[in-house]
Amino acid sequence: MSSAHYRIIQCRALTGPDALAVAHEPARRPGPGEVRVAVRAAGVNYPDLLMTRGAYQLRLEPPFTPGMEVAGEVLDTGAGVTQVHPGERVIALMRHGGYAEEVVVPEAAVVRLPETFNYEHGAAFHVATRTAWHALVDRAGLARGETLLVLGATGGVGLAAVELASLLGARVIAVGSSDDKLAAARERGAEAVVNYRTQDLQQAVAACGSGVVDVVYDPVGGDLSRASTGLLAPGGRMLIIGFASGDIPAFPADHARQHGYTLLGVRAGEAGRRDPARAREGLQALLAFAGQGHLKPRIHARYPLVRAAEALHALEQRSVVGRIVLIP
């Protein structure tokens, strides 16, 4: 294949990760306001997995390329681009298309890679931390001194929430499936941890203090989600991030009414499209933390780009502590 082409990963049917295959795309120069980036690492996110099954809110018809975030080097820029220049290290954000050796994105979708990050950190940074920021700050208004319960605390979005909440001055209780995995949550600032396989959730939280929490951060769903509503204090907030367990729970409305808690849906990407200015403010706050050495993603595994299907299967098995990246 000539240098006028580059490799991409295409989803060719909505049947899951095994429908991914290598394809080639003709290289193109960026148009006005666009930036072309040589991808050095691509983040692997749960929505990528859902997209391969047509189960995400953004339903794409095959063939398409998954991938919501990459990090790499600017190759060239189109007319009117002033914020970045060829040779600079950047993070590029998109709704899909990141599983590739190159991407072309609008200038507004590119930010400089923090000096403290390598390409792998950059490729795994934005989706998880932006979700955590939107949930904890924009939606829940998490206050210093409040107690946050993080379900699925050892996954990418869970660890991001643990660390961000700790930086914001909250007390964090992390919930996960094994003591080994939960050690990573302690490293990120969790004051207490709960192994739901060996401990009763309500009893374990009670042993941590008052027995109630102010906010629940839930990317898991299922039985843990339902059980955690019984731990919310009056005025508590239940943040519904996603359903990694595959079980979308139903919440009795009268239980929320009687106990005085609020159910809050979280869609960070959609919120950013509705209110770009607020999303930029959040991103700048996150980059400021990153510049101080915080919020550096924990990289669990690295896969070659051509093994993207294996990476998504690993994510689906919920064995990942932190993040997975693809290396073109």
Summary of the structure (lengths in Angstrom):
residues: 328
radius of gyration: 19.9
end to end distance: 15.3
largest distance: 65.9
contacts: 1168
relative contact order: 0.15
helix: 34%
strand: 29%
